[in-house]
Amino acid sequence: MRKRASTALGVCCWLVMVAVPDLAAAQDEKQAATQVLVAYFGAFVEAVRSGDPAPVAQHLTEPFVSIEPSRTAVYATRADYEAWLKPVLAAVKDRGYHHADWLQVDLKLLSKELAIASALLVRYKSDNSEFGRTGATYQLRKVEDRWRIISVTTHDTAAVLKLN
């Protein structure tokens, strides 16, 4: 009986030693993927101010897919996406966009190389009046040791996913 108990204890200790590093690594990956989203969000705000879409595009894979309720677009290169985004940034700025808050951002790792995230975005004008709200769901892939956004789907705020 003692031998079984000590064997069971040994197996449990081994499982903890194996599982804890995996849990820590998963938390590190989740944090790294989340940081890419935060950087992407910040880059978008800055891009509206500067008119330069390049800082936004650096967070995307090639190709990149944008899915909206009224259209779907596949951008083969970041340059293609930048060419589309540049006039959009100018139009948003002309309509009074100033900054945004992400009231909810949830991210779930699907594997070591894939993640899904969902966010609630509230945009504001310079007088802090609300410009608009939208929901967005992102797929991310780890490419060459760096998380990048594969696709974004914009949708109703009620459809923002709770992933945690």
N, CA, C and O of each residue as an XYZ file, in Angstrom:
656
protein
N       0.818     -1.189      0.000
C       0.000      0.000      0.000
C       0.862      1.254      0.000
O       0.565      2.220     -0.701
N       1.947      1.233      0.800
C       2.833      2.389      0.852
C       3.475      2.668     -0.499
O       3.636      3.822     -0.897
N       3.839      1.602     -1.198
C       4.494      1.762     -2.481
C       3.549      2.454     -3.472
O       3.971      3.332     -4.224
N       2.270      2.057     -3.471
C       1.297      2.693     -4.359
C       1.125      4.163     -4.011
O       1.070      5.010     -4.902
N       1.039      4.469     -2.734
C       0.864      5.864     -2.304
C       2.066      6.700     -2.702
O       1.904      7.820     -3.187
N       3.273      6.177     -2.506
C       4.460      6.953     -2.870
C       4.576      7.077     -4.384
O       5.039      8.100     -4.888
N       4.156      6.038     -5.118
C       4.171      6.112     -6.579
C       3.160      7.152     -7.053
O       3.450      7.954     -7.941
N       1.983      7.128     -6.458
C       0.946      8.101     -6.823
C       1.412      9.520     -6.508
O       1.209     10.441     -7.300
N       2.037      9.685     -5.346
C       2.558     10.998     -4.974
C       3.636     11.445     -5.954
O       3.674     12.608     -6.354
N       4.497     10.532     -6.335
C       5.549     10.843     -7.302
C       4.975     11.254     -8.649
O       5.466     12.198     -9.267
N       3.935     10.554     -9.115
C       3.289     10.891    -10.386
C       2.640     12.271    -10.286
O       2.752     13.079    -11.207
N       1.967     12.539     -9.176
C       1.330     13.856     -8.986
C       2.374     14.965     -8.999
O       2.171     16.003     -9.629
N       3.485     14.750     -8.309
C       4.544     15.769     -8.285
C       5.108     15.989     -9.676
O       5.382     17.122    -10.073
N       5.281     14.888    -10.426
C       5.790     15.009    -11.785
C       4.809     15.784    -12.651
O       5.219     16.644    -13.432
N       3.509     15.490    -12.523
C       2.493     16.209    -13.302
C       2.504     17.695    -12.974
O       2.392     18.526    -13.875
N       2.636     18.037    -11.717
C       2.682     19.447    -11.323
C       3.916     20.118    -11.922
O       3.832     21.236    -12.430
N       5.055     19.440    -11.863
C       6.284     20.030    -12.401
C       6.180     20.224    -13.908
O       6.723     21.191    -14.441
N       5.495     19.327    -14.599
C       5.334     19.445    -16.047
C       4.263     20.483    -16.371
O       4.446     21.293    -17.280
N       3.161     20.470    -15.648
C       2.034     21.338    -15.960
C       2.297     22.797    -15.600
O       1.874     23.685    -16.340
N       2.967     23.070    -14.510
C       3.188     24.451    -14.080
C       3.979     25.249    -15.112
O       3.577     26.366    -15.439
N       5.095     24.719    -15.643
C       5.782     25.481    -16.685
C       4.901     25.711    -17.912
O       4.959     26.780    -18.520
N       4.071     24.701    -18.287
C       3.177     24.874    -19.424
C       2.159     25.965    -19.147
O       1.845     26.759    -20.033
N       1.640     26.014    -17.930
C       0.690     27.047    -17.542
C       1.356     28.420    -17.583
O       0.768     29.385    -18.073
N       2.567     28.506    -17.074
C       3.299     29.773    -17.093
C       3.594     30.198    -18.524
O       3.470     31.376    -18.859
N       3.982     29.252    -19.368
C       4.256     29.568    -20.774
C       2.986     30.033    -21.470
O       3.020     30.972    -22.265
N       1.869     29.382    -21.176
C       0.593     29.791    -21.774
C       0.218     31.201    -21.339
O      -0.259     31.994    -22.151
N       0.428     31.519    -20.070
C       0.136     32.868    -19.582
C       1.032     33.900    -20.279
O       0.573     34.986    -20.632
N       2.306     33.556    -20.472
C       3.223     34.452    -21.182
C       2.760     34.678    -22.618
O       2.787     35.806    -23.111
N       2.336     33.612    -23.287
C       1.862     33.725    -24.671
C       0.581     34.556    -24.741
O       0.412     35.384    -25.636
N      -0.308     34.325    -23.794
C      -1.561     35.089    -23.762
C      -1.259     36.568    -23.567
O      -1.854     37.421    -24.224
N      -0.344     36.865    -22.673
C       0.040     38.255    -22.432
C       0.695     38.857    -23.679
O       0.416     40.005    -24.024
N       1.547     38.113    -24.348
C       2.208     38.606    -25.560
C       1.198     38.879    -26.667
O       1.297     39.892    -27.359
N       0.231     37.989    -26.840
C      -0.798     38.182    -27.861
C      -1.676     39.380    -27.515
O      -2.037     40.162    -28.395
N      -2.017     39.525    -26.251
C      -2.827     40.668    -25.815
C      -2.074     41.977    -26.052
O      -2.673     42.974    -26.457
N      -0.775     41.978    -25.802
C       0.032     43.185    -26.020
C       0.023     43.603    -27.487
O       0.061     44.795    -27.793
N      -0.026     42.632    -28.393
C      -0.108     42.965    -29.818
C      -1.410     43.697    -30.106
O      -1.421     44.673    -30.856
N      -2.503     43.235    -29.517
C      -3.783     43.930    -29.707
C      -3.730     45.342    -29.146
O      -4.180     46.286    -29.794
N      -3.189     45.490    -27.959
C      -3.083     46.820    -27.340
C      -2.239     47.745    -28.228
O      -2.591     48.906    -28.434
N      -1.134     47.225    -28.744
C      -0.285     48.022    -29.637
C      -1.019     48.366    -30.932
O      -0.892     49.480    -31.439
N      -1.779     47.423    -31.464
C      -2.573     47.650    -32.675
C      -3.611     48.750    -32.428
O      -3.779     49.649    -33.252
N      -4.303     48.670    -31.288
C      -5.298     49.692    -30.963
C      -4.644     51.068    -30.868
O      -5.151     52.042    -31.425
N      -3.525     51.145    -30.165
C      -2.803     52.410    -30.030
C      -2.302     52.930    -31.367
O      -2.340     54.133    -31.628
N      -1.831     52.018    -32.213
C      -1.345     52.415    -33.541
C      -2.472     53.004    -34.376
O      -2.254     53.937    -35.149
N      -3.674     52.463    -34.224
C      -4.806     52.993    -34.991
C      -5.130     54.423    -34.571
O      -5.343     55.291    -35.417
N      -5.165     54.663    -33.270
C      -5.444     56.015    -32.760
C      -4.394     56.988    -33.300
O      -4.730     58.075    -33.770
N      -3.136     56.594    -33.231
C      -2.052     57.455    -33.727
C      -2.135     57.628    -35.239
O      -1.838     58.706    -35.755
N      -2.534     56.581    -35.951
C      -2.643     56.661    -37.404
C      -3.706     57.658    -37.837
O      -3.537     58.341    -38.848
N      -4.801     57.754    -37.087
C      -5.823     58.752    -37.407
C      -5.220     60.148    -37.284
O      -5.468     61.007    -38.131
N      -4.443     60.375    -36.251
C      -3.820     61.690    -36.051
C      -2.792     62.008    -37.131
O      -2.754     63.122    -37.654
N      -1.956     61.020    -37.464
C      -0.849     61.266    -38.387
C      -1.197     61.033    -39.853
O      -0.554     61.588    -40.744
N      -2.212     60.213    -40.101
C      -2.559     59.857    -41.472
C      -1.698     58.734    -42.032
O      -1.850     58.370    -43.198
N      -0.798     58.179    -41.229
C       0.117     57.133    -41.676
C      -0.382     55.759    -41.227
O      -0.370     55.471    -40.030
N      -0.820     54.904    -42.158
C      -1.341     53.589    -41.782
C      -0.273     52.529    -41.504
O      -0.608     51.448    -41.021
N       0.993     52.805    -41.791
C       2.049     51.791    -41.641
C       2.145     51.215    -40.233
O       2.291     50.001    -40.093
N       2.070     52.044    -39.168
C       2.155     51.465    -37.820
C       1.016     50.488    -37.497
O       1.192     49.581    -36.683
N      -0.133     50.667    -38.124
C      -1.248     49.735    -37.924
C      -0.943     48.427    -38.646
O      -1.102     47.343    -38.086
N      -0.504     48.546    -39.895
C      -0.279     47.373    -40.736
C       0.836     46.471    -40.217
O       0.837     45.275    -40.511
N       1.772     47.004    -39.462
C       2.877     46.168    -38.976
C       2.411     45.046    -38.052
O       3.157     44.096    -37.810
N       1.195     45.143    -37.538
C       0.670     44.131    -36.622
C      -0.113     43.027    -37.341
O      -0.672     42.140    -36.695
N      -0.153     43.082    -38.680
C      -0.981     42.170    -39.460
C      -0.144     41.111    -40.173
O       1.039     41.312    -40.446
N      -0.785     39.981    -40.467
C      -0.142     38.960    -41.294
C      -0.327     39.335    -42.758
O      -1.120     40.212    -43.103
N       0.412     38.659    -43.592
C       0.196     38.733    -45.030
C      -0.171     37.334    -45.491
O       0.659     36.433    -45.367
N      -1.356     37.104    -46.012
C      -2.433     38.065    -46.219
C      -3.177     38.379    -44.919
O      -2.987     37.724    -43.895
N      -4.022     39.395    -44.996
C      -4.859     39.827    -43.879
C      -6.294     39.892    -44.380
O      -6.541     40.312    -45.511
N      -7.249     39.476    -43.538
C      -8.654     39.453    -43.927
C      -9.449     40.401    -43.032
O      -9.335     40.361    -41.807
N     -10.252     41.249    -43.662
C     -11.143     42.159    -42.948
C     -12.578     41.798    -43.321
O     -12.956     41.817    -44.493
N     -13.367     41.469    -42.297
C     -14.760     41.089    -42.515
C     -15.641     42.102    -41.796
O     -15.549     42.283    -40.582
N     -16.489     42.751    -42.568
C     -17.444     43.722    -42.029
C     -18.839     43.263    -42.424
O     -18.978     42.413    -43.304
N     -19.870     43.805    -41.794
C     -21.223     43.371    -42.163
C     -21.544     43.545    -43.651
O     -22.309     42.765    -44.218
N     -20.960     44.569    -44.281
C     -21.308     44.839    -45.676
C     -20.241     44.415    -46.689
O     -20.471     44.505    -47.895
N     -19.076     43.954    -46.216
C     -18.030     43.572    -47.165
C     -16.971     42.697    -46.512
O     -16.774     42.719    -45.297
N     -16.301     41.934    -47.350
C     -15.150     41.142    -46.938
C     -14.015     41.476    -47.890
O     -14.204     41.524    -49.105
N     -12.833     41.705    -47.329
C     -11.675     42.025    -48.163
C     -10.474     41.219    -47.706
O     -10.253     41.023    -46.511
N      -9.709     40.757    -48.674
C      -8.463     40.059    -48.406
C      -7.344     40.931    -48.978
O      -7.327     41.242    -50.168
N      -6.414     41.316    -48.107
C      -5.276     42.139    -48.512
C      -4.054     41.231    -48.592
O      -3.616     40.676    -47.585
N      -3.514     41.086    -49.786
C      -2.385     40.183    -50.000
C      -1.141     40.658    -49.258
O      -0.355     39.850    -48.764
N      -0.971     41.974    -49.186
C       0.210     42.538    -48.528
C      -0.207     43.644    -47.571
O      -1.323     44.160    -47.643
N       0.696     43.997    -46.683
C       0.440     45.122    -45.788
C       0.297     46.412    -46.587
O      -0.492     47.285    -46.227
N       1.053     46.530    -47.662
C       0.964     47.722    -48.517
C      -0.441     47.858    -49.112
O      -0.961     48.969    -49.215
N      -1.056     46.744    -49.501
C      -2.436     46.779    -50.009
C      -3.382     47.292    -48.932
O      -4.257     48.114    -49.203
N      -3.202     46.804    -47.716
C      -4.049     47.246    -46.602
C      -3.822     48.728    -46.316
O      -4.781     49.467    -46.091
N      -2.573     49.167    -46.321
C      -2.258     50.576    -46.081
C      -2.921     51.467    -47.128
O      -3.444     52.531    -46.796
N      -2.901     51.038    -48.394
C      -3.519     51.821    -49.471
C      -5.022     51.964    -49.238
O      -5.592     53.017    -49.524
N      -5.666     50.920    -48.723
C      -7.094     51.001    -48.422
C      -7.333     51.853    -47.178
O      -8.276     52.644    -47.142
N      -6.493     51.699    -46.165
C      -6.713     52.361    -44.875
C      -6.463     53.865    -44.912
O      -7.127     54.609    -44.190
N      -5.535     54.326    -45.722
C      -5.155     55.742    -45.715
C      -6.361     56.674    -45.905
O      -6.531     57.582    -45.092
N      -7.203     56.502    -46.927
C      -8.368     57.394    -47.056
C      -9.409     57.195    -45.939
O     -10.134     58.125    -45.586
N      -9.469     55.986    -45.399
C     -10.389     55.725    -44.279
C      -9.958     56.545    -43.063
O     -10.796     57.144    -42.389
N      -8.668     56.573    -42.786
C      -8.151     57.367    -41.658
C      -8.501     58.840    -41.824
O      -8.919     59.491    -40.867
N      -8.333     59.366    -43.032
C      -8.644     60.775    -43.300
C     -10.130     61.048    -43.097
O     -10.500     62.070    -42.521
N     -10.974     60.147    -43.564
C     -12.420     60.331    -43.416
C     -12.848     60.298    -41.954
O     -13.679     61.098    -41.524
N     -12.276     59.367    -41.196
C     -12.606     59.261    -39.767
C     -12.154     60.522    -39.033
O     -12.871     61.041    -38.178
N     -10.977     61.004    -39.366
C     -10.476     62.234    -38.744
C     -11.375     63.416    -39.085
O     -11.688     64.232    -38.218
N     -11.790     63.509    -40.342
C     -12.673     64.603    -40.769
C     -14.022     64.567    -40.055
O     -14.655     65.606    -39.868
N     -14.456     63.385    -39.659
C     -15.728     63.245    -38.939
C     -15.587     63.528    -37.449
O     -16.571     63.470    -36.712
N     -14.352     63.840    -36.993
C     -14.167     64.269    -35.616
C     -13.601     63.237    -34.661
O     -13.532     63.489    -33.458
N     -13.193     62.081    -35.164
C     -12.619     61.051    -34.293
C     -11.379     61.601    -33.585
O     -10.547     62.279    -34.189
N     -11.277     61.288    -32.282
C     -10.118     61.745    -31.522
C      -9.377     60.601    -30.830
O      -8.154     60.500    -30.931
N     -10.112     59.747    -30.132
C      -9.477     58.635    -29.427
C     -10.498     57.533    -29.172
O     -11.675     57.667    -29.507
N     -10.030     56.449    -28.577
C     -10.914     55.314    -28.320
C     -10.555     54.646    -27.008
O      -9.426     54.734    -26.525
N     -11.536     53.984    -26.454
C     -11.334     53.133    -25.283
C     -11.833     51.741    -25.637
O     -12.842     51.578    -26.322
N     -11.109     50.751    -25.158
C     -11.525     49.377    -25.344
C     -12.054     48.912    -23.999
O     -11.293     48.582    -23.090
N     -13.391     48.893    -23.894
C     -14.021     48.584    -22.613
C     -13.892     47.114    -22.241
O     -13.907     46.761    -21.062
N     -13.767     46.280    -23.229
C     -13.622     44.845    -22.968
C     -12.673     44.279    -24.006
O     -12.850     44.513    -25.202
N     -11.688     43.552    -23.572
C     -10.797     42.807    -24.469
C     -10.562     41.452    -23.819
O      -9.942     41.360    -22.759
N     -11.054     40.415    -24.455
C     -10.847     39.047    -23.974
C     -10.085     38.279    -25.042
O     -10.361     38.416    -26.234
N      -9.129     37.477    -24.612
C      -8.319     36.700    -25.538
C      -8.196     35.281    -25.021
O      -8.035     35.050    -23.823
N      -8.274     34.339    -25.941
C      -8.122     32.922    -25.579
C      -7.134     32.282    -26.537
O      -7.262     32.407    -27.755
N      -6.149     31.594    -25.977
C      -5.218     30.834    -26.805
C      -5.928     29.584    -27.304
O      -6.569     28.875    -26.528
N      -5.813     29.317    -28.595
C      -6.387     28.111    -29.179
C      -5.317     27.034    -29.325
O      -5.619     25.841    -29.350
N      -4.078     27.468    -29.418
C      -2.922     26.569    -29.484
C      -1.690     27.430    -29.215
O      -1.809     28.603    -28.861
N      -0.516     26.844    -29.383
C       0.713     27.622    -29.192
C       0.866     28.709    -30.242
O       1.579     29.688    -30.024
N       0.200     28.543    -31.383
C       0.368     29.483    -32.488
C      -0.890     30.240    -32.873
O      -0.831     31.109    -33.742
N      -2.030     29.938    -32.254
C      -3.291     30.580    -32.637
C      -4.027     31.116    -31.413
O      -3.994     30.525    -30.334
N      -4.695     32.259    -31.616
C      -5.501     32.855    -30.547
C      -6.702     33.541    -31.171
O      -6.697     33.889    -32.352
N      -7.723     33.728    -30.363
C      -8.900     34.500    -30.760
C      -9.130     35.548    -29.685
O      -8.929     35.293    -28.498
N      -9.552     36.722    -30.110
C      -9.815     37.804    -29.166
C     -11.085     38.521    -29.602
O     -11.441     38.528    -30.780
N     -11.747     39.113    -28.648
C     -12.945     39.887    -28.940
C     -12.904     41.144    -28.094
O     -12.472     41.121    -26.942
N     -13.362     42.246    -28.683
C     -13.242     43.540    -28.005
C     -14.463     44.407    -28.242
O     -15.133     44.311    -29.270
N     -14.730     45.252    -27.268
C     -15.750     46.289    -27.375
C     -15.024     47.618    -27.442
O     -14.309     47.993    -26.513
N     -15.207     48.323    -28.534
C     -14.522     49.579    -28.802
C     -15.509     50.741    -28.714
O     -16.583     50.705    -29.315
N     -15.133     51.766    -27.958
C     -15.916     53.005    -27.910
C     -15.020     54.122    -28.414
O     -13.951     54.376    -27.859
N     -15.471     54.792    -29.477
C     -14.704     55.888    -30.071
C     -15.287     57.216    -29.613
O     -16.494     57.350    -29.413
N     -14.394     58.202    -29.451
C     -14.808     59.515    -28.968
C     -14.306     60.625    -29.878
O     -13.310     60.480    -30.587
N     -15.026     61.732    -29.836
C     -14.595     62.954    -30.513
C     -13.705     63.740    -29.550
O     -13.546     63.355    -28.392
N     -13.136     64.824    -30.026
C     -12.220     65.609    -29.189
C     -12.913     66.241    -27.989
O     -12.254     66.548    -26.995
N     -14.233     66.444    -28.058
C     -14.960     66.992    -26.912
C     -15.432     65.896    -25.955
O     -16.219     66.158    -25.045
N     -14.950     64.673    -26.163
C     -15.290     63.489    -25.377
C     -16.714     62.990    -25.558
O     -17.166     62.126    -24.806
N     -17.428     63.523    -26.545
C     -18.729     62.945    -26.856
C     -18.476     61.651    -27.646
O     -17.459     61.502    -28.324
N     -19.424     60.739    -27.535
C     -19.224     59.435    -28.155
C     -19.362     59.529    -29.672
O     -20.316     60.112    -30.186
N     -18.415     58.958    -30.363
C     -18.364     58.922    -31.820
C     -19.067     57.671    -32.347
O     -19.712     57.702    -33.394
N     -18.931     56.574    -31.607
C     -19.559     55.327    -32.010
C     -19.008     54.146    -31.230
O     -17.953     54.230    -30.601
N     -19.744     53.044    -31.284
C     -19.337     51.797    -30.628
C     -19.352     50.680    -31.647
O     -20.170     50.658    -32.566
N     -18.436     49.761    -31.464
C     -18.419     48.585    -32.330
C     -17.808     47.406    -31.580
O     -17.022     47.573    -30.647
N     -18.184     46.242    -32.009
C     -17.558     45.030    -31.527
C     -16.606     44.529    -32.603
O     -16.825     44.761    -33.791
N     -15.564     43.851    -32.190
C     -14.611     43.287    -33.146
C     -14.051     41.989    -32.590
O     -13.753     41.880    -31.401
N     -13.916     41.015    -33.467
C     -13.308     39.749    -33.105
C     -12.094     39.539    -33.996
O     -12.152     39.724    -35.211
N     -10.991     39.148    -33.361
C      -9.699     39.025    -34.034
C      -9.209     37.594    -33.956
O      -9.414     36.907    -32.955
N      -8.561     37.152    -35.019
C      -7.803     35.903    -34.984
C      -6.345     36.289    -35.099
O      -5.973     37.133    -35.914
N      -5.524     35.663    -34.277
C      -4.091     35.954    -34.269
C      -3.293     34.682    -34.503
O      -3.721     33.584    -34.149
N      -2.134     34.855    -35.102
C      -1.228     33.734    -35.347
C       0.173     34.160    -34.933
O       0.583     35.300    -35.150
N       0.887     33.236    -34.344
C       2.280     33.501    -34.007
C       3.124     33.164    -35.231
O       3.181     32.013    -35.665
N       3.774     34.177    -35.774
C       4.581     34.042    -36.980
C       5.998     34.478    -36.639
O       6.222     35.614    -36.220
N       6.957     33.569    -36.822
C       8.359     33.879    -36.541
C       8.531     34.500    -35.149
O       9.167     35.542    -34.989
N       7.944     33.830    -34.147
C       8.028     34.240    -32.742
C       7.378     35.583    -32.437
O       7.716     36.221    -31.440
N       6.453     36.017    -33.280
C       5.742     37.274    -33.036
C       4.262     37.084    -33.360
O       3.909     36.548    -34.410
N       3.411     37.525    -32.451
C       1.976     37.449    -32.680
C       1.567     38.522    -33.682
O       2.000     39.671    -33.596
N       0.720     38.124    -34.639
C       0.186     39.053    -35.638
C      -1.302     38.765    -35.810
O      -1.774     37.663    -35.532
N      -2.025     39.771    -36.270
C      -3.466     39.638    -36.488
C      -3.692     39.088    -37.896
O      -3.222     39.655    -38.882
N      -4.422     37.969    -37.969
C      -4.753     37.322    -39.246
C      -5.988     37.971    -39.849
O      -6.043     38.251    -41.046
N      -6.990     38.206    -38.984
C      -8.260     38.745    -39.473
C      -8.956     39.523    -38.371
O      -8.725     39.321    -37.179
N      -9.821     40.423    -38.827
C     -10.703     41.143    -37.914
C     -12.111     41.087    -38.496
O     -12.317     41.285    -39.694
N     -13.064     40.816    -37.626
C     -14.475     40.827    -37.998
C     -15.156     41.868    -37.126
O     -15.172     41.743    -35.901
N     -15.718     42.898    -37.753
C     -16.454     43.904    -36.972
C     -17.917     43.484    -36.924
O     -18.458     42.934    -37.883
N     -18.547     43.759    -35.775
C     -19.915     43.286    -35.566
C     -20.598     44.113    -34.490
O     -20.001     45.022    -33.913
N     -21.850     43.787    -34.229
C     -22.617     44.468    -33.189
C     -21.950     44.294    -31.833
O     -21.298     43.285    -31.566
N     -22.128     45.294    -30.991
C     -21.513     45.247    -29.659
C     -22.086     44.114    -28.808
O     -21.390     43.579    -27.944
N     -23.319     43.751    -29.039
C     -23.940     42.669    -28.268
C     -23.306     41.315    -28.581
O     -23.461     40.365    -27.813
N     -22.597     41.223    -29.695
C     -21.994     39.959    -30.100
C     -20.537     39.811    -29.656
O     -19.875     38.842    -30.026
N     -20.032     40.768    -28.863
C     -18.660     40.652    -28.361
C     -18.566     39.382    -27.512
O     -19.386     39.153    -26.623
N     -17.561     38.570    -27.800
C     -17.422     37.291    -27.128
C     -16.781     37.458    -25.756
O     -15.880     38.276    -25.571
N     -17.252     36.684    -24.816
C     -16.621     36.605    -23.492
C     -15.814     35.315    -23.505
O     -16.371     34.218    -23.463
N     -14.498     35.461    -23.564
C     -13.618     34.308    -23.750
C     -12.947     33.850    -22.474
O     -12.332     32.784    -22.463
N     -13.040     34.606    -21.412
C     -12.387     34.239    -20.148
C     -13.418     33.915    -19.086
O     -13.059     33.585    -17.956
